[in-house]
Amino acid sequence: MSSTSAKPALFLALLCTSVLTSLANERFNQLYNEKIEALSDVSSQLINTLERSARCRAAQNCNDGECLPNACSHDSFGKDYKCSSLLQTVGQSDFCSESCIPRNRLLSLRTPSLTLPSNTLRHKRTGRVQNIEVRSLELRRDVCAFKRIQPSLREAFNKHKLRSWLYVASNTGLMMTYPSAAHPRSEPSLQTCGFVPMTRPWYIAAASGSKDVVFLFDRTSLTTTEKVLRKAFLSELERLQRDDFVAVIAVSGDKAEVLASSGSPSTLRQADESFKETLVQAVRRLSPSPGKPVMKEAIEKAFDILQESETQRRSSLCSRIIVVLAGNAPACFQDCNDQSASECTCTAEIVNAVRAKQNGMGNRRVSIVSFTEGKDNDAQRVARSIVCESAAASVWHQVEPDESSDSALSAYTDIGSLTQTSREYTSDIYIDGFGLGDMITIAKPVYERETNALVGVSGVDITITEVADRVGGSDAARDAIEDQIRKERRSCSPRKPDSCAQQKLRARYGGICADVLVGETRPWRCYRAGSSLFFRSETLESWEDARASCRTFGSGADLAVLDNDGKNELVAAISAYDGSWIGLRAEQNRELEWISGSPFEKKDFSFNFDYEIDINRLHEGELIAACVTVDRRGTSGNWNIEPCDSKRMAICEVKTTAENVSSICPQDTIFDRRTTVYEPVHKVDCDLSETDRCPVDNDSALKNANPLCPEGNSRGRSESDRRCCGGRSDTGPTQCQTTDKKSSSGAVIGGAVGAVIVVGLAALVAIIFFRRKRKPEKVQGPPLEPPGSDPSSPPDRSEDDLQLPFPKSQAPESPSKNVDRSKPPSDLYDRLDI
């Protein structure tokens, strides 16, 4: 063929390929939109279910005579849980491959199943009934509220003719799935079986979207005993999506080192599987570092990496986050501790560095998420202060020793949910843990109407088989999915979160930020709370000198006495980052006492640590008095014990009835929250309740509510009995029905033997009846055998004459001798992407 004639043929081939690709994409988009409609149906119901008034009425849902099967239970699915071919396994061996109908599964099409996090349930026997009870009253309220969603799931599944799982998950850890199926268990325990949807890749991606993230990990806090923080950090690294860009800085006592850096200046790298594994191994190899972390240098380097990465287009161009993981106070606190009489401005220096770097980032400010572990109060002070100064959605959380490493850093995901606009997310292709083969998940974040805060995620799965049926082949299906994923990764719609939504998130994880009432744009000198006016003394001096300075303002002026949370909230907004003196002191070998002479009574808003330990350390170790400062880290837990001779600013107080109050605080310089019009930096008057303030009678009804179905068999069942066809006796007339104590293969053999016995007995009865009716003739000698017959062989009986309990086409294969079907593999959860 000549080159002239080859060109039209090549052009025609390219044209045909383009047309076929376009047609496949069009058909995939049609399928995709059908799934989105199903998600929209259940998402709107999820919002209605978790709004305030609906949650208060939730107890009514639990008294309707219906119950929800718990997917982790031994046996609570009831007789509607039957062997079904609706969702068949595709081309792979899985846990039920050895059952008598290996492609089918036990499902309930009547109601969805519910999964809760581990250790949230318990058994409670009432008479002969083994109930499953939700421990927490508030979580029980959510479970009762979730019952409203089940009709929507069933209707959406049928309306849109879905061929895989449809589910909704809340930010409190509940997940409802339709059709209902038993959840895999690593051990037969109701307490240890659980599922935390907030830690799954599809939830994280839908909730937080694409992101640029720099992790700062404090090496000085590492010990020979493995703590929660490093385990949780490793889990987060493994959950990063391929459209995320990441860097890790290991912070020691003398340097901030970028792990697995590919050059200078350091930049982010795409979080593909290879780079994630490199980072995980690098973090595992980190050894403890002496001293205290150089956190200021590390934070400045993190900002530089984010900025340089965007310049070099090594960025998701979406959310930007710095995650601080610390256990010890920054290195600059070493001088403060070594020289008690020094002017300590360590926190202010780090906060000012954050402010300067944020101002250089333009309109795309950086969110800061801080995690602390241990009891270092100074580490917490810095972590909380930089969060409140970040000028973007930020949060702090104290990681406790008993927290799960899977969810300890969930605040990091929640921050992402505040900074992106709601959109659908398509996962990468993965293998379904329940045997439906290769599939993708389309997930949609769901937001509260009032504050726009995330309340949960809805999801629907699509098998590659279904896509292939629609677009014309497996290769075309995979190409169409990849094209959809590329389009999503290129889009990003960041949003500015509502101030109250941020404060509500902070309240959930550790405490809200104080407002900022000082600075260039704040013209006030005095601040009113009740009958008191507070003002700042900005000279760095000892407690005694600070008190003397306050008194120079006139009769009635002295160091502040904070005896209620309203005063503390106001004073926190005008205090120094490193603390300001108030009128509370513990003389040598005495307890804390106010300057008024009244003893100190600990309030919830004051100390967040055992302050008496610090007082005793100063009294016995340094032989000096202990005084109290209040800092700006938040409206609670912001008090500190300091040596009285150290240098700090102070907060003074004067009563509004004092004779010379007008000279101290002229009327036009007074801030009064009740009357002053201004724009707050952090709102402190938000409704921060995580749960509804419901009437007492509603809570009483909730205590008696039991939304989960009781156990039908409290002795427990094997994994095969719970999940596979032929493993249960109460699932209706399945073709390979068996009892609790026998395997499905045993049931088939037993059924066949039983059928043979029945046929034999019937034949014997017929022979006896026939012989009674017809008297046999006497024959001399042994009976004659047909020629060539073997008297020892049984009569020939074809397979068609046997009454098998299953069709021949579905006869079970012999189970493998090496497969233990009584329990799942130990690494079950690691191998399931669900």
SULFENGI-V957745 format. One record per helix or strand. SS is the DSSP state (helix for helix, strand for strand). FROM is the first residue (numbers start at 1). LEN is the number of residues. If there is no record, write none. Layout:
ss->SS from->FROM len->LEN
ss->SS from->FROM len->LEN
//
This chain:
ss->helix from->3 len->48
ss->helix from->52 len->5
ss->helix from->58 len->4
ss->strand from->68 len->3
ss->strand from->81 len->4
ss->strand from->105 len->4
ss->strand from->113 len->3
ss->strand from->121 len->6
ss->strand from->129 len->6
ss->helix from->137 len->10
ss->helix from->150 len->10
ss->strand from->166 len->5
ss->strand from->175 len->4
ss->strand from->180 len->1
ss->helix from->197 len->3
ss->helix from->201 len->8
ss->strand from->211 len->8
ss->helix from->219 len->3
ss->helix from->228 len->12
ss->strand from->245 len->7
ss->strand from->256 len->3
ss->strand from->269 len->2
ss->helix from->273 len->12
ss->helix from->295 len->17
ss->strand from->319 len->8
ss->helix from->333 len->6
ss->strand from->343 len->1
ss->helix from->346 len->14
ss->strand from->367 len->7
ss->helix from->377 len->12
ss->strand from->395 len->5
ss->helix from->410 len->9
ss->strand from->420 len->1
ss->strand from->424 len->3
ss->strand from->430 len->2
ss->strand from->438 len->10
ss->strand from->454 len->10
ss->helix from->464 len->8
ss->helix from->474 len->17
ss->strand from->494 len->1
ss->helix from->499 len->11
ss->strand from->526 len->4
ss->strand from->532 len->10
ss->helix from->543 len->9
ss->strand from->558 len->2
ss->helix from->565 len->8
ss->strand from->580 len->7
ss->strand from->593 len->2
ss->strand from->599 len->1
ss->helix from->611 len->12
ss->strand from->626 len->5
ss->strand from->639 len->5
ss->strand from->647 len->9
ss->helix from->661 len->4
ss->helix from->667 len->3
ss->strand from->670 len->3
ss->helix from->696 len->8
ss->strand from->708 len->1
ss->strand from->711 len->1
ss->helix from->719 len->5
ss->helix from->744 len->30
ss->helix from->799 len->3
ss->helix from->808 len->3
ss->helix from->828 len->4
//
